[in-house]
Amino acid sequence: MDNIDIVEPLARIYKEDFWDKRSDQTRKFIQSISTYSCEIIGRLYPILYAEDFKLTASNFTDSQVANADIRDKRERLINSALKYGVQGAKNAPKEAIE
């Protein structure tokens, strides 16, 4: 997860859809944090190998900020992976991207 195109949206989505919805009391429950973290990593991991993401063993840290097409595809894939089908997710996509 060393790719900035992944880390920034992952941190934003984690804060919006998980952390901000927790009370001070529930933020202390390590099990719920661990469970959610495993779930989002499980959702995110398959898209790392999607053809549209274009990551290989030699370029896994490369950002595509200068390539709008690839950047936008990556953003849509990440949002779909982390938000589709998640109850209460902010700005969740209406359908899955495959």
N, C-alpha and C positions, 0 to 999 in steps of 0.2 A: 504494500500500500504506500509505496514511496512516490507515487505519481501525484503531482500537484493537481492535476485535472480530476483526481479522485478524492484526495484529502480535503480540499476546500468544500465541495458539495457534501461530502460525508459529514464533516463537522457541522455544517449549517443545518442539515437535515436532522442529525442527532440532537442538536440543541432545540430546533423547532418542534419536532415530533415526539421527542422523548423527554429530554431534560426539563424544558420549560413547563411540561405538563405534570411534573412531579412536585409534591409538596416538600418542604424542608425535611419532614419526617421520612418520606419514602425515598428521598435521595440518599439516605444512609443505608438502604438495603442493597448490599453488594450482589445478592442473588438476582434481583430484578435487573440491575445494571449489566451483569454478566450475561444473563439470558438474552436481553435485547441486543447486546453487542454481538453475541454469537449469531443471532438471527440476521442482523443486517450484514454481517460479513458473509454469511451463507447466501444471502440474496445478491451481494455484490460480486462475489468470487467468480461466478460463471460469466459475467459480462467482461471480465478481464481478458477472456479468450475469444470474445466475439470478433468477427472479422471487421466490423465497423469501428472497433476500438483500436485496432492496428498496433497492439503491443506485442513485442517479441522479447526474448531473453536479452537482446542487446540494446533495446530502447525503452525498457519499462519505466524509466524515470523521465522520459521526454514529454514535454507539454506540447499541446497542439494549439496554443493560444493564437498563433499567427495564421493557422489554417481554420477558417471559420466553419467549413463544412464538417471536418472531423471533430472540431471542438463542439459544435452543436449536436452531432450524433452522440458524442460521449456524454454530454449533459442530459440528453433525452434518455439514453440507456441507464444512466445512474439514477435519474429521477424515477423512471419506470421500475427499476429493480428495487429501490428503497421505499417507494411510496405506493405503488399499485397494490390494491387489495388490503392496505393497512387502514384499519378503522381510525378515523380522526386525523389522518395525515393531511397536513396543510398543502393545498394545491396539488392533490393527488391526480395523476392522469386518469382519464376515463376508461382507457383500455391499455392492455399490456403491449409493449413493443417487443417484437420477436425478431 
